[in-house]
Amino acid sequence: MLRKNRLPLLAAVAAAALALTACGGGSDADTDAAASDGLGTLKVGALQTPAGDILQHIAENGAADLGLTIEFVPFTDYNTPNTALVDGSIDANLFQNSTFLETFNEATGGDLVSVGEAYLPSAAFYSDKVDSLDELEDGATIAIPNDPTNEGRALQLLADEGLIEVEDGVVDLTGITANPRGFEFTEIENATLPQALPDVDAAFVTISFALPAGLSGDQAILLEGESSPYYNVLATRPELVDDPRIEALYELLTSQEVADFENETWGGLVVPVVG
């Protein structure tokens, strides 16, 4: 999602707020309090890697120039960040794709909204036995996650390369409609896929487990690319969509400086969005 860079405007707004405070302008107490701190503080929930690392980098590189204080609130699961956003414990979160967000809203009657895509926490196929996808032999054994979201994700990635054919919305092996090369698929718990590499010809590993295992995008034989629908979004409540703090954070998230940080830190496993 491309948005016009508004950082110069936001910086000017923050500077103007500080100037008004210094001159004693404004009579509303809340406005004066916010102005005295620039844009103010924003509580953002996320898992530590990569979102928490990105937020901490922004907090130390760029946010202060706008008078924005980012308070990173860590989570260790995918269930509570949205609940915390709904109940007001945090102001925004950064951990989910738009489909996950829509599913949460449908299941709970919520109305959380996406500010925009921030980055792709890509997944990839890795191998200890071949150096490229072309080297996979007919009948090769391929390990994939056993959860519906990531199993379908892995199968769709292979289908996009023309290695198999799948039905729309594939979620598991029953969705394979053609397997001309006779690949043998093994369904494995997501967290153990890196450890399965020596025993299979290739394995699909998501970023959450690739990074701790020392796997990078450069080692992948098939890496999820920019066309993936699994980009993570900055989410918030409807009343905060136009909040200057939210707008400033999103512009920082999609800046070239943050894109460079993501590329240097994760070697292609995190695909930036540059606005």
C-alpha positions in Angstrom: 0.0 0.0 0.0 1.6 3.2 -1.1 0.9 6.4 0.7 2.4 9.9 0.2 5.2 10.5 2.6 3.8 12.9 5.2 6.8 12.9 7.6 7.8 16.5 6.8 4.2 17.6 7.5 4.0 15.6 10.7 7.3 17.1 11.9 6.0 20.6 11.2 2.9 19.8 13.2 4.9 18.6 16.2 7.2 21.6 16.0 4.2 23.9 15.8 2.6 22.3 18.9 5.8 22.8 20.8 6.0 26.4 19.7 2.4 27.1 20.8 3.1 25.6 24.2 6.2 27.8 24.6 4.1 30.9 23.7 1.3 29.9 26.1 -1.2 29.4 23.2 -4.3 27.2 23.6 -6.6 27.0 26.5 -7.7 23.3 26.4 -5.8 21.4 29.1 -5.6 18.2 27.1 -4.3 20.0 24.0 -1.7 21.8 26.0 -0.5 18.5 27.6 -0.2 16.8 24.3 1.6 19.7 22.8 4.1 19.8 25.5 5.2 16.3 24.6 5.0 16.8 20.8 2.8 14.0 19.4 2.8 12.1 22.7 3.0 8.4 23.6 1.6 5.5 21.6 1.3 2.0 23.1 1.8 -0.6 20.4 1.5 -4.4 21.0 3.4 -6.9 19.0 5.4 -10.1 19.2 9.1 -9.5 19.8 10.4 -10.7 16.3 10.3 -9.1 13.9 7.6 -6.5 14.9 9.0 -5.7 18.3 12.5 -5.3 17.0 11.2 -2.9 14.2 9.2 -0.8 16.8 12.2 -0.6 19.1 14.4 0.5 16.2 11.9 3.2 15.2 11.6 4.4 18.9 15.4 4.9 18.8 15.7 6.2 15.2 13.1 8.7 14.1 10.2 8.8 16.5 11.8 11.3 18.9 12.3 13.7 16.0 8.5 13.9 15.7 8.0 14.1 19.5 6.5 10.6 19.4 7.2 8.2 22.2 6.6 4.5 21.2 5.8 2.2 24.2 6.3 -1.3 22.9 4.0 -3.8 24.7 5.3 -7.4 24.1 3.0 -10.4 23.5 3.9 -14.0 23.1 0.7 -15.3 21.3 -1.6 -14.4 18.5 -4.8 -14.2 20.5 -4.3 -11.4 23.1 -3.0 -8.5 21.0 -6.4 -7.8 19.4 -8.2 -8.2 22.7 -5.9 -5.7 24.3 -6.5 -3.3 21.5 -10.3 -3.6 21.8 -10.2 -3.0 25.6 -7.9 0.0 25.3 -4.9 -1.5 26.9 -2.9 -0.6 23.8 -3.5 1.9 21.0 -2.4 -0.2 18.1 -0.8 -3.6 17.3 1.5 -5.0 14.6 1.4 -8.8 14.3 -1.4 -9.9 11.9 -2.3 -9.9 8.2 -5.6 -8.4 7.0 -7.3 -11.8 6.7 -6.5 -12.6 10.4 -7.9 -9.2 11.3 -11.1 -9.7 9.4 -11.5 -13.2 10.9 -11.1 -11.7 14.4 -13.8 -9.0 13.7 -16.2 -11.6 12.3 -15.8 -13.9 15.2 -16.0 -11.3 17.9 -18.2 -8.6 16.3 -15.3 -6.3 16.6 -14.5 -3.3 14.4 -10.7 -3.0 14.4 -9.3 -1.5 11.3 -6.1 -1.7 9.3 -4.1 1.5 8.8 -2.1 -0.2 6.0 0.4 -2.9 5.2 3.8 -2.6 7.0 5.9 -5.5 6.0 5.8 -9.2 4.9 7.1 -11.7 7.5 7.9 -14.1 4.7 8.2 -17.9 4.9 10.4 -20.1 2.7 11.3 -23.6 1.6 14.7 -24.7 2.8 16.8 -27.8 2.1 20.0 -29.4 3.4 20.2 -31.6 0.2 19.7 -29.4 -2.8 20.8 -25.8 -3.6 17.8 -24.8 -5.8 14.2 -25.7 -6.4 15.2 -27.1 -9.8 17.3 -29.8 -8.2 14.3 -31.4 -6.4 13.8 -34.8 -7.9 10.4 -36.4 -8.7 9.1 -38.1 -5.6 11.0 -35.7 -3.3 9.8 -35.6 0.3 8.6 -32.2 1.4 7.7 -31.2 5.0 5.0 -28.7 5.5 3.3 -27.2 8.6 0.2 -29.1 9.9 -1.9 -26.1 10.7 -4.4 -24.9 8.1 -3.1 -21.4 7.6 0.5 -22.2 7.0 -0.1 -25.6 5.3 -2.2 -23.9 2.7 0.3 -21.1 2.5 3.1 -23.6 1.7 1.0 -25.5 -0.9 -0.1 -22.3 -2.6 3.6 -21.2 -2.9 4.5 -24.5 -4.6 1.4 -24.0 -6.9 2.5 -20.5 -7.8 5.8 -22.1 -9.1 3.9 -24.6 -11.1 5.1 -27.6 -9.1 1.6 -28.7 -8.1 -2.0 -27.5 -8.7 -4.4 -26.6 -5.8 -8.0 -25.6 -5.4 -8.8 -22.0 -4.4 -8.4 -21.4 -0.7 -6.3 -24.6 -0.2 -5.8 -25.4 3.5 -4.4 -28.9 3.5 -3.3 -31.8 1.3 -6.9 -32.6 0.2 -6.8 -29.4 -1.7 -4.1 -30.6 -4.1 -5.7 -31.2 -7.5 -2.6 -32.3 -9.4 0.9 -33.5 -8.3 2.6 -34.5 -11.6 6.0 -35.0 -10.0 4.8 -37.2 -7.3 6.1 -35.2 -4.3 5.6 -36.9 -0.9 4.3 -34.5 1.6 4.9 -34.8 5.4 2.7 -32.7 7.7 4.8 -31.6 10.8 4.3 -29.3 13.7 5.4 -25.9 12.6 7.9 -25.3 15.4 9.8 -28.5 14.6 10.2 -28.0 10.8 13.8 -26.6 11.0 14.9 -29.8 12.9 13.2 -31.9 10.2 15.5 -30.6 7.4 18.1 -33.4 7.6 15.3 -36.0 7.2 13.5 -34.6 4.2 14.4 -33.1 0.8 12.8 -29.7 1.6 10.8 -28.1 4.4 8.6 -25.0 4.6 9.6 -22.8 7.6 7.9 -19.6 8.7 10.0 -16.6 10.0 9.1 -17.2 13.6 11.0 -20.5 13.6 13.5 -19.8 10.8 15.2 -16.9 12.6 15.9 -18.8 15.9 17.2 -21.7 13.8 19.7 -19.4 12.0 17.9 -19.6 8.6 18.0 -16.6 6.3 16.4 -15.6 3.0 19.7 -16.2 1.3 19.6 -19.9 2.2 16.1 -20.5 0.9 15.4 -22.5 -2.2 12.0 -20.8 -2.6 11.2 -17.6 -0.8 7.8 -16.0 -0.5 7.8 -12.8 -2.6 6.1 -9.5 -2.8 2.9 -11.0 -4.3 2.1 -12.8 -1.0 -1.2 -11.8 0.7 0.4 -12.3 4.1 1.7 -8.8 4.8 1.3 -7.7 8.4 -0.7 -4.5 9.0 -0.7 -1.8 11.6 -4.1 -2.1 13.3 -6.0 0.2 15.5 -9.5 1.2 16.7 -11.7 3.3 14.3 -11.5 6.4 16.4 -7.7 6.4 16.2 -7.2 5.9 12.5 -6.6 9.7 11.9 -4.7 10.2 15.1 -1.4 12.0 14.3 0.5 9.5 16.4 -0.9 6.6 14.4 -0.2 8.4 11.1 3.4 9.2 12.2 4.1 5.6 13.2 2.8 4.3 9.9 4.9 6.7 7.9 8.0 5.6 9.9 7.1 1.9 9.4 7.0 2.4 5.7 10.1 4.7 5.4 13.2 3.8 3.4 15.3 4.0 6.6 13.2 1.2 8.2 13.2 -0.8 5.0 17.0 -0.7 5.0 17.0 -1.8 8.7 14.7 -4.8 7.8 16.9 -5.8 4.9 20.1 -5.6 6.8 18.7 -7.4 9.9 16.8 -10.2 8.3 18.4 -10.8 5.0 15.3 -10.9 2.9 13.0 -12.7 5.3 11.2 -9.5 6.1 9.9 -7.7 2.9 9.5 -4.0 3.5 6.6 -1.8 2.4 7.9 1.6 1.4 5.3 4.4 1.2 
